[in-house]
Amino acid sequence: MRYNGKGKRAYYGTKRKETRRAAAKAALFWYIEAFYNSVRPHSALGWVAPKTFEKDWRLTAAASAMKAVAIR
């Protein structure tokens, strides 16, 4: 009886499925953590997106630092 490679095809089919699943999980994680959470409004920040909050905070901190230097 000849070996027809069914086991090999089944193994690589499973490997391909696992690879696709891992890639999908990584893409979903990136979307949620790196993109969505940084642009959606948060109640703790006064319903402002974290990126906007941080940008405004940096501008305010820089302005107050320049004011403190000018006063001295």
N, C-alpha and C positions, 0 to 999 in steps of 0.2 A: 504494500500500500504506500502511495506517495504522500508526502507532506504537502498540504495545500496552502499553508500560511494563514489559516483562520485565526490562530492565536496571536500571531504577529499583527494582523490587521485590527483585531479587537484591542490589543494593547495600545497601539498608536492612535486608534480612534478615541480611546479613553484619555490618553495623554493630550490630544488635540482639544478635547472638550474641557479638560482641566485648565489648559493654557488659556483658552478663550474666557473661561469663568474668572480666572485670576486677573486677566486684563480688564474685564468688565468691572470687577470689584475695585481695581486700582483707579480706573477712570471715574467711577462713581464717587470714591473717596476724595479724589482731587476736586471734582465738581463741588461737593458739599463743603469740604474744609477750606479749599483755597479760593473758591469763587463765591458760592452762595452765602456762606456765613459772613463774608466780608462786605457784602453789599446789602444784605437784608437788615431792616431796622431792628434794633434791640431796645427793649423797654428799659433796661438798666442805664442806657445812654441817652435817655430822653427821646426814644423813637428815632434815633439817627443811626445810619449805617456806621460800622466801626471805621471804615476808611475815611469817611467824611469827618467823623468825630476826631480821629487822630490828626487829620490835616488841619482842622480848626484849632485843635489844642496846640499843635506845633506853631501855628501862626500867632496864637495868643501868647505862648511862652516866649517866642522870639521878640514880639512887640514889648512885652513887659521887661525882658532882659535889656533891650535897647533903651527903654525908659529909665531903668535902674542905672545904666551906665551914664546916661545923659544927666541924671540928677547929681551924681558924684562929682 
